[in-house]
């Protein structure tokens, strides 16, 4: 990674002043966690990772969570503020997505003075090398230079089975951090089990709705290469993306646009999906040229980021339900009722 975009003298000075009164907070309790009161301070990076972690924590006493990246904010272009660095410096546990998504992380850790435990939620997940969800070796991947995450496709959460694996990894890490408090560890485990049951129900609902659709009609075009794990998991053909990159800040070239329009016409794709955290202009242009429907605004998909409170994508489960409903609609399919325990 190149020199940090955000570690500027003024920011470092602000963070240093804020951290000066709390530098001992990581070493005050048994096992080195939680400060003098035994509290466990957790920081999570992305909106998805924070939501998964929040469901594990629930109302467990003595555990707090700070979310760094905010709704509809890109994980690729995120710059930590002084307040973010202060929260990170005070944290006992840092929960990350991994797969190189948090390109700014090393600089943030260095600037904040974080010395706690990092839980990498991608542990044990098979990482895809390309946008279609294929897990071939990186050297054999049929990707272009725009796919700039050398570790592979970082959008692991789009497959619900991966989210369940992330839950297990995060829960195990938090339990380890709570070994000095058996009641807390038990509460975290119970919350994780309850949430995992809801994720299993979510996966079943998605499959029950997608499986009856003829394979030839399961086609998707999205704003950028964020849905490869999702399409692979549920047997959907990922025709292409408006921005052919894992990075939602990249720009499509004229050639990229022409190639995608050609693919849309050739395959019979009926819609192009924008994403809530990305400008819909390019998606609008491609949909217009191809003569298909564009889904944007409130009907955009939630990809790199969850939405704000009160939106259809405010939580991980809500975002998945929202996305699947719209994709089914674009195929001319009316989804079944959402199970009661998935309604939020």
N, C-alpha and C positions, 0 to 999 in steps of 0.2 A: 504493500500500500504506500502511496505517496505521503509526503508530509501532511500532517493533520490539517483539515480545513477549518477546525474550530479552536485549536489551542492557541489562542491569541493572548498577548500579554495581559490585556485588561480582564479577559475571562479567567485566566489563571490567577490573577491577583484577587478577583472576587471570590473564586472558589477557595483560595488559600485562607482568606479572612473568615469565610463561613465555616471552614473545616477546623480552624484553630482551636475552637472550643469543644470539639467532639472527637479528637483523634484517638482517644482511648476506648471508644465505644465498642470495638470489636473484641475486647479482651477481658471484659468484666465478669463473665459468668462461667459456670462449669463448662468445660470443653471448648472455651474460647468463643462461644456464641452469645449474642443477645444483650450485652451491656449489663450494668449493675443490677437492674431490676429483673433480669432474666427474660426480657422481651426479645423476640426474634424479628429483626428488621429485614424484609425481603424487598428486593428491587427486581422488576421484570422489564425486559426490553420492549418487545413488540406488543401490539394490541391483542393479538391472538394468544401469545404466551402469557401475558398478564391475565387474560380472562380464564385460561385453563388453571393458572396458579390460584387465582381468586376463588375458583370453585373448590379447590382443594383446601384452602385456608378456611373458607366459610366464616363462621363466627367464632373460630377457635381463639380463646383468650390469649393475649400476650403476643399475637402475631400480627404484624402490619405489612402492607404491601404498597410500594410506590411503582407506578407505571411510567416509563420514560417516554415512549413514542405515543402520541395522542391520536384519537380517531381521525381518519382521513389524512394522516400525515405519512409521508413516504419513509420507509425504513432505509431506503437507499440514500436519501439526501438529508437524513436527520442530523442535526447538529446539537449536541447536548448544551443546555444552558448552565449557568452557574448553579442554579437551584438543582438541576439534574445531577451535576457533579457532586454537590453537597450530599444529596440523598444517597448516591452511590458510595461516597466515601464513608458514610455512616452505616452502610448495610452489612449484615452478617452473611446474607446469601444473595447471589445474583443468578437469575434464571434467564437463559438466552435461547434463541431459536437454533443458532448454529448454522452449519453449511455455508459459512462466510457471509450470511445476510447482513450481520452487524459489522460492516467494514470499518466503522469508526470505533469499535469496542476497545482495541488495545490502547489507543490514544486516550480514550475516556478513563480507562482504568488507571493509566499512568498519571493523568491529570488529577484524578480524584483521590488517589492514595488508597483505593479499595484493596483490602487484604483478606476478604472473607472467602467463602466457598462459592464456586461457580457450578451451576447445574446446567449442563448442555443437553437440551431436551431432544436433540436429534440422535442421541445414543441408541444404537441398535437398529436404526431405521435404514433400509436400503436406499441409498441416494441415487436419484436419476441423473443421468448426464445430459439429457436433452429435454426440450420443451414438450415432447410427446410422452414423457414419463419413462423412457427406456433407460435401463440401468447398465448400459454397456460401459466399457472402460472409457475414461474421459478422452483418451487419445483416439478412440474410434467413433466418438460421437459425431453425428451429422449436424453439427451446429456451426453457426458462423461466428465471426469475431465479436459480434454484438453480445453474445452470451458470455458475459465477463465474470461470472462467478466460477472460478477455477475448480471449486469443490463440488460443483454440480448445481442442480435446480434446488434453491433453498425453500420453495413454497410447500414444505412437507405437510402442513396442516390441512391442505385441501382434501386429502384422503382421510376420512374419519378414522380408519384403522390406525393411521399414523398419529392422529390426535390422541387416541387411546394409549398408544405406546408412549407418547409424550407425557400423558397424565401419570403413567406408572413411573417413568423416570423422575419426574418432578416430585411426586409423592415420596419416592424412596429417598431422594436427596433431602427433602424437608424433614423426613422422619429421622434421618441420620443427624441432622442439625438439632433435633429435639430429643436426643437420647437422655438428656439430663431431666427431662420432664415426660414421664411415661403417659400421663393423662393427655398432654398435648399431642404426642405421637399417635396415640390411639384415636383422637379426634380427627387428626389429619387423614389417617388411614380410612376411617369411616366415611369422611367426606369424599375422598378419592373414589372409594368403591361405589358410592351413591351416584356420583357424576359419571363414572364409567358405565353404569347401567343405563343412564340417559343417552350416552354416546352410542351404545349398542342399539338402543331403540331408534336413534337417528339414522344409523347405517341401515337398519332394517327397513325403515320408511323410504329412504332413498332408493334402495334396491327394489322394493315392491312397486315403486312408480316407474323406474327406468327399465327394469327387465322386460316388461311387456312391449316396449317400443321396439319395432324392427331395427336391427343393427344398422341397416343402411340409412336409417333416418336419424340416428344419434350423431349429429354433427354439431361442432361448436367452433365459433370464431370469437375470440375475446380481445381485450385491449392490449394485453401483453402476455408474455409466456408465464402465466401464473397458475395454470390449471392442469398441468401435465399429470400430477399424481391423482387428481380427481378424475380426469378422463380415463386414465388407465384402470383405476379401481372400479369404475362403473361401466366399462365397455363403450366409451364414447370416442368417436374419431375427432381428434383435435386437428381441424383443417388448417388453422393458422392464426396468427395474431396481428393486430394493427401495428404494434411495436414488436418486431421480432427480436426480443431481448428479455432476459430475466429482470433487467433493470427498468423500472417504470418511468425513469427520467430520460430514456433514450428517445431518439426521434426516427420515424420511418423515412426512408429515402423514397424518391419517386419510383424507383425500380421495385422497392418493397411493396408499395401501394398497388402498382400494376400487377405484380405477381399474385397478390392476395385477391384482387378483384377477379383475376382469371380463375383462381382456385374456387372461389365462391360460385361463379357461374358454372364451372365444370362439375362441381359436386352437388349442386342443388341446395346449398346452405340457404336458410330462409331469414337469418338474422345475424347482425353483428352486435356484440355486447361491449359497451363501454364499462369502465369500472369507476366506482364512487370516488376514488382518490386520484383519478386521472382526468385531464381535460378530454371531453368527448369530441373535440373538433375533428381529429383524424378519423375516428370511428364514423362520425357523421359523413365525412367525405367519401370514405370507402363504401359505406352502405348506399349512399346516393348513386355512386358510379356503378355499383353492382345491381342496383334496383331491388334492394332488400330492406327489411325493417331494421332500424337501429334502436337498441334498448339503452337509454341513458337517463340522467337525472335520478328520480326515485326508483327507476327500473334498471339502474346500472347494477352490475355484480359487485359484491364485496370481495376483493382480491387481496392486495397487499395489506390492507388495513380494515379493521372493523369500523363501524359507524358510531356516531355520538349517541348518548343516552336518548331513548325515545325513537330512534330510527329502527328500520327493519333489520339492520345489521349491528345492533348494539352489543350482542354477545356472539360467541362462536356458533352456538347452536342456532340462534336466530338468523345469522348470516347464511348458514348452510341451507336452512329451510327456504329463505328468501331466494337464494341463487337457484336451487333446484326447481322451485315453483316457476320462476321465469324461464328457465331453460326448457322445462316441460311445455310451458305455454308457447314458446317459439316453435315447438314441434307439433303444436296443435293438440296437446294432451292436457286434460284437466286433472290435477293431482288429487289424490285421496286426502281425506281430513288428516290433519296433523294430530298425532297422539297427544292427549292432555298433558303428559309430563314433559312434552317438548315445547309447549306454548309459553311464551315469555312476554 
